[in-house]
């Protein structure tokens, strides 16, 4: 492990110090090693990781790829946006180059055939989310703190946010993308951002177990991680469930930010609605409106198409006012940003579409691989989605049959299908409480409430 200050090294050497590459039997590890900067991602780090991953993908000796941090508070607290804004202000093409290379890396991780495990043990925001959220295995611990806080700095939740946020249950993704709400520990797992929840004290033993796997298929890697997953009976339930979730789905279903705010204002005032309105009113109005459109568009796009849309949008933000203002106010002057325009009502929806989405940008994004998808190919390793649960209740799932099921039968079916996955009982029970009623004819079988 290098102890030389990166400021004294060449670009390549600095990147090697900031990203460590290790071999542990059949496992190949990338270790983010910039702890004083919360492992914030920069261009050198991206350029160090991409060729390593490409080489390991071709190697018969690399059976599993593992991404983690060197320790401390953060897995990766985001991209180095201050440097990016400074480069953009100077007209330096490396401002857009950072996003180009970052998105290519994120897409490469998402489409690797080699099983890829991201250990999100600490703060995971922005660029750190891009490195992990599209991977087949995403491990949260009690130290994980997830957020996409970009609207607070006059930016947008990119790194594939338009893809993964639009595929979370109900309107959760829209809520998280607009408000930048932080999720911690088990919440990261129950939301669908993480695929597994493993206590940090078990991580070293899990890493040792992964290194010993001889035939490391995705199924076998999943089984190994499940062996170390936490028993969740005594852990907190999902904080955004129940009545809170009903409010999220009711208020964030609209296609304009104005309607979302109006819906929240009509709700009975609670701590949740007050916090949510306060968050929305503090964000860049332009960012909010672009973000909502971005997530709605992303629902029907492939992952590569989402990255290309975001690269186009990023170029618009680098030319605009709010991104620079938000980064400067948040990271430099520690003051309240002065958004332009500073009111939602002053941001014309049709102009947003015309300026940010329809008008062309000079640069196009090309991926490093032609692999692509519209649904995560390894989603069977996650908790079942609300849609998965609905299909079992309604009989649409392939192997359920044409008869109505009771609560126990729905739960047993999904436990068999997901091989007794930890956390499944808790999630399915919450969804059934919120989205089903008992059939009046027999008082036992379930009907889905639309």
LUMPA-854214 format. One record per residue (C-alpha): x, y, z; residue in three letters. Coordinates in steps of 0.25 Angstrom, whole numbers, plus 5000, padded with zeros to 4 digits. Layout:
BEGIN
XYZALA
...
This chain:
BEGIN
500050005000UNK
500650134996UNK
500850245007UNK
501450344997UNK
500550474996UNK
499850474983UNK
500150624981UNK
501650584979UNK
501350474968UNK
501050474954UNK
499650464949UNK
499750314947UNK
500550284960UNK
499550374968UNK
498350294962UNK
499050164966UNK
499150224980UNK
497750264980UNK
497250134975UNK
497950004980UNK
497849874972UNK
498049744979UNK
497949594977UNK
497349504987UNK
497349364981UNK
496249364971UNK
495749504975UNK
496249634969UNK
496049754978UNK
495949904975UNK
496149984987UNK
495750134987UNK
496950194995UNK
496650344997UNK
496150345011UNK
496350495014UNK
495450535002UNK
494450425006UNK
494950344994UNK
494250454985UNK
494450404970UNK
495350484961UNK
495850464947UNK
497150394950UNK
496350294959UNK
495350254948UNK
496550244938UNK
497250144947UNK
496050054949UNK
495550044935UNK
496749964929UNK
496849874941UNK
495349834940UNK
495549814925UNK
496749724927UNK
496149644938UNK
494849624930UNK
495749554920UNK
496549474930UNK
496249324934UNK
496949344947UNK
495949464952UNK
494649394956UNK
494149504965UNK
494349654965UNK
494149734978UNK
494049884980UNK
494249944994UNK
494850055001UNK
496150065009UNK
495350095022UNK
494850215029UNK
493550285028UNK
493250275013UNK
493150165002UNK
493150284992UNK
492450414995UNK
492350454981UNK
493050514969UNK
494050624971UNK
493050734967UNK
493850854971UNK
495050814962UNK
493950794951UNK
493350924953UNK
494750994953UNK
495150924940UNK
493750964933UNK
493951114937UNK
495351104931UNK
494751044918UNK
495650914920UNK
495050794913UNK
495450704924UNK
494150754931UNK
493250674921UNK
494350574920UNK
494150534934UNK
492750504932UNK
493050424919UNK
494050334926UNK
493250324938UNK
491950274931UNK
492750184922UNK
493350114935UNK
491950114942UNK
491350044929UNK
492549944928UNK
492349904943UNK
490849884940UNK
491049794928UNK
492249714933UNK
492149564932UNK
493049534943UNK
492249544956UNK
492449684963UNK
492249714977UNK
492249854983UNK
492349874998UNK
491650005001UNK
492250015016UNK
492150155018UNK
491650285011UNK
491150254997UNK
490750374989UNK
490750424975UNK
491950364968UNK
492050254978UNK
490650214975UNK
491050204960UNK
492150104964UNK
491250014972UNK
489750024969UNK
489749954955UNK
490549834960UNK
489949704962UNK
490349694977UNK
490249824985UNK
490549805000UNK
490049905011UNK
490549905025UNK
490149975038UNK
491150085033UNK
490450115019UNK
489850245017UNK
489250265003UNK
488850394996UNK
488750454982UNK
488850594987UNK
489050664974UNK
487850754973UNK
488450824986UNK
489650864978UNK
488850914965UNK
489150784958UNK
488450654954UNK
488450514960UNK
489250454948UNK
490250324948UNK
489050254943UNK
488050314953UNK
487050324942UNK
487150174941UNK
487150114955UNK
486350224961UNK
485150204951UNK
485250054955UNK
485050064970UNK
483750024975UNK
482550124973UNK
483050264974UNK
484150244983UNK
485250274972UNK
484550404969UNK
484450444984UNK
485950404986UNK
486450474973UNK
485750604976UNK
485950624991UNK
487350554992UNK
486750485005UNK
487850405012UNK
487650255015UNK
488450185025UNK
488750035028UNK
487549945026UNK
486750055019UNK
487850045007UNK
487449895006UNK
485949905007UNK
485950014997UNK
486549924986UNK
487850014985UNK
488649894992UNK
488449744989UNK
488949695003UNK
489149745017UNK
490349695024UNK
490849745037UNK
492249805035UNK
492849715046UNK
492549595036UNK
493149665024UNK
494649605026UNK
494049465027UNK
493149485015UNK
494349535007UNK
495149415011UNK
493949325007UNK
493849384993UNK
495349364991UNK
495149214993UNK
494049194983UNK
494549104972UNK
493349114963UNK
492949254965UNK
491649264957UNK
490649384960UNK
489749284968UNK
490949224976UNK
491449374979UNK
489949404984UNK
489849284993UNK
491249314999UNK
490749465002UNK
489449415008UNK
490249325018UNK
490749455024UNK
489549535023UNK
488949595035UNK
487749535042UNK
486749645041UNK
485649615051UNK
486249705062UNK
486649815052UNK
485849945049UNK
484749925038UNK
484850015026UNK
484650165030UNK
483950195017UNK
482850085018UNK
481350095023UNK
480650225023UNK
481950295019UNK
482050215006UNK
480550235003UNK
480850385003UNK
482050374995UNK
481350294984UNK
480150384984UNK
480950514984UNK
482050484975UNK
481250414964UNK
481050544956UNK
481850594944UNK
482150734949UNK
482850784961UNK
481750884964UNK
480750774965UNK
481650694974UNK
481750814983UNK
480250844983UNK
479950704986UNK
480950704998UNK
480250835003UNK
478950775003UNK
479350655012UNK
479150665027UNK
480350735032UNK
481350635038UNK
482850635041UNK
483050555028UNK
482250655019UNK
482850775026UNK
484250715024UNK
483950685010UNK
483450815006UNK
484550885013UNK
485550805005UNK
484850824992UNK
484850974994UNK
486350984997UNK
486750914984UNK
487050974971UNK
485650994964UNK
486350964950UNK
487050844956UNK
485650794961UNK
484950804948UNK
486050744940UNK
486250624950UNK
484750594949UNK
484750594934UNK
486050514934UNK
485450404943UNK
484150394935UNK
484950384922UNK
485850274928UNK
484750184931UNK
484650144917UNK
486150154913UNK
487250044913UNK
488450074923UNK
489350114912UNK
488250214907UNK
488050274921UNK
489550294922UNK
489550364908UNK
488350454912UNK
489050494925UNK
490350524918UNK
489550614909UNK
488950684921UNK
490250694928UNK
490750784917UNK
489550874919UNK
489850884934UNK
491350914932UNK
490851034923UNK
489851084933UNK
489751164946UNK
489251074957UNK
490250964957UNK
491451054959UNK
490651134969UNK
490251014977UNK
491650954978UNK
492251084982UNK
491151114992UNK
491250974998UNK
492750944998UNK
493451074998UNK
492651195004UNK
491751105012UNK
490551195009UNK
489151185004UNK
489151174989UNK
488551274980UNK
487751194970UNK
487451264956UNK
486251254955UNK
486051244970UNK
484551204969UNK
483851084963UNK
482851164957UNK
483851244949UNK
484451124943UNK
483551094930UNK
483350944928UNK
483350954913UNK
484551034913UNK
485250924921UNK
484850824911UNK
485350904900UNK
486650954906UNK
487150834913UNK
486550714906UNK
486250754891UNK
487350854888UNK
488650774884UNK
489950764892UNK
491250764884UNK
491850634890UNK
491250494889UNK
491550384899UNK
492050244893UNK
492050124902UNK
493250024904UNK
492349904902UNK
491149874893UNK
490449804904UNK
489249874909UNK
487849844916UNK
486549904920UNK
486449824933UNK
487549784943UNK
487949644938UNK
488249604952UNK
487049654960UNK
486749514965UNK
487749544976UNK
487049664981UNK
485849664990UNK
484649644981UNK
484049774976UNK
482649814979UNK
482249774964UNK
482849634967UNK
481949624979UNK
480749674972UNK
480949564961UNK
480849454971UNK
479649514978UNK
478949534965UNK
479349404959UNK
480149464948UNK
481449404952UNK
481749284943UNK
481749164954UNK
480649214963UNK
479449154956UNK
478049204954UNK
477549214969UNK
477649314979UNK
478649304990UNK
478549345005UNK
479649425012UNK
480449305016UNK
480449245002UNK
480949374996UNK
482049385006UNK
482449235005UNK
482449244989UNK
483449364990UNK
484349305000UNK
484449174992UNK
484749254979UNK
485749344986UNK
486349224994UNK
485949285008UNK
486649415006UNK
486849505018UNK
485949625019UNK
484949565009UNK
483849535020UNK
483949675025UNK
483849735012UNK
482649645007UNK
481949665020UNK
481949815019UNK
481549815004UNK
480349715007UNK
479949805019UNK
479849925010UNK
479449874996UNK
478449754999UNK
477149725005UNK
476549595009UNK
475449545000UNK
474149565006UNK
473649425000UNK
474649345008UNK
475249445018UNK
476649385015UNK
477149395000UNK
477749524996UNK
477249634986UNK
478249744981UNK
477849884984UNK
478149974971UNK
